[in-house]
């Protein structure tokens, strides 16, 4: 059985969040950033050694004066970069006293053999594009690691081992089965099924027709899919900070 852990339940039950059904013992530690020990503003990821903001849709309520963010908190990639800079400059000390916020990283899985990413599609996490299994892509895709390992979610389709392709082709009108996709959202607020920006630009500068293109790396949390999107599309931004920041919660 796969269980969704709610924010309220997480605070009441334990300050150490272990998501049921995950492959690894991925742990999220509640962190206080605003000085009020009764509320949780972030979670420290003990595996990736980064701290995730508790509200995955902060941009919908806090633009920090950055223009180009829509009501749902979505924005172009360059706007996301500017928004992160605004978080780090807020109040002179950074949002909630942290001035090291960034977008999650998406880096080459094998930087020696493929310094510009292995852009071949795969269904088992062996390249920098496509789906993965319970192992995710380790730290190469922090969003992918959150989706597959920490939260224990599954890709939306079965993969043919010989080709790495999906057995099931789905369109936007089709309903994703209940056990697939973003089922577990953990203790986070407003974590949505959809594409989230990463920090890195994609190295491809031309599309399949040879036309100029500019894409940024990221991850689709609705399907468990790692890919790049055009920088001038409106996508989500979820800040993280390196290391363990904030104050440990006390009972």
C-alpha positions, -999 to +999 in steps of 0.1 A: +000+000+000+013+035-009+006+062+016+005+100+012+020+117+042+003+150+050+020+180+065-002+180+096+003+142+101+040+145+097+043+172+124+022+154+148+036+119+143+073+125+139+099+151+132+118+125+112+099+119+080+105+085+064+082+081+034+065+046+034+071+024+004+104+039-007+133+019-021+159+035+001+159+049+036+155+084+023+148+107+052+134+142+054+141+162+086+118+190+095+134+224+097+123+258+113+135+288+093+113+316+107+119+312+144+085+298+151+091+262+162+055+253+157+057+255+120+079+238+094+093+259+065+117+233+050+129+197+050+165+186+051+172+157+026+198+136+044+206+116+012+211+145-012+224+169+015+201+197+004+172+214+021+138+216+002+114+245+008+082+231+024+060+251+000+067+238-035+046+266-050+059+296-031+060+317-063+022+318-065+021+339-033+056+355-031+070+370-063+095+392-045+089+419-071+098+397-101+075+402-131+064+374-154+051+349-128+015+338-134-012+332-107-002+295-105+034+304-098+047+293-132+073+312-151+099+311-179+132+297-170+150+330-171+123+344-148+129+315-125+166+324-123+157+360-115+132+348-089+158+327-071+181+357-071+153+378-055+148+351-028+185+353-020+184+391-018+151+394+002+154+415+033+192+417+029+197+383+044+177+361+020+142+346+022+137+332+058+174+341+065+188+319+038+207+334+008+218+303-009+186+292-025+188+277-060+168+255-084+174+218-081+203+204-101+201+182-132+236+172-142+250+145-165+248+110-150+282+101-165+300+134-168+332+117-181+317+098-210+288+123-216+298+157-203+270+172-224+244+146-212+235+113-227+204+125-244+192+091-256+158+080-242+158+052-216+133+036-193+157+025-166+175+056-156+207+047-176+207+079-196+199+116-189+165+114-206+134+094-200+122+073-170+139+056-142+132+028-116+133+029-078+170+040-079+163+072-098+194+089-112+211+093-078+221+130-073+223+137-111+186+146-110+176+160-076+140+162-087+141+127-101+156+114-068+128+131-049+102+116-072+114+080-074+136+074-042+125+098-015+087+097-023+086+063-039+066+072-069+064+051-101+066+060-138+033+061-156+040+033-180+056-001-183+088+000-203+099-026-230+134-037-219+146-042-254+138-007-266+134+014-234+100+026-248+067+026-231+042-001-237+013+024-232+010+056-250-010+082-231-024+115-241-036+143-219-072+131-220-064+097-206-066+090-169-034+079-153-040+048-131-042+056-094-010+038-084+011+055-110+025+091-113+027+116-084+008+096-058+031+103-028+037+140-022+053+135+012+051+163+038+053+191+012+027+218+005+015+224-030+036+198-047+019+194-080+020+170-109+038+189-137+072+201-150+097+217-126+127+237-137+163+227-128+193+250-127+210+239-158+205+247-195+203+219-220+233+217-244+212+213-275+209+245-296+189+231-325+157+211-327+152+181-349+145+203-379+177+223-373+159+254-360+175+273-331+162+262-297+170+271-261+159+245-235+165+241-197+167+209-178+141+197-154+117+170-144+080+161-150+065+150-117+033+140-133+049+111-152+083+106-137+100+118-168+134+135-170+138+159-200+143+195-211+117+221-220+119+253-240+130+282-217+100+303-228+074+279-215+058+286-181+068+259-156+071+255-119+101+264-096+109+247-063+138+262-043+164+242-025+194+252-005+227+233-002+233+215+030+213+214+062+199+249+069+176+262+096+169+248+130+160+213+140+124+210+152+119+201+189+088+185+204 
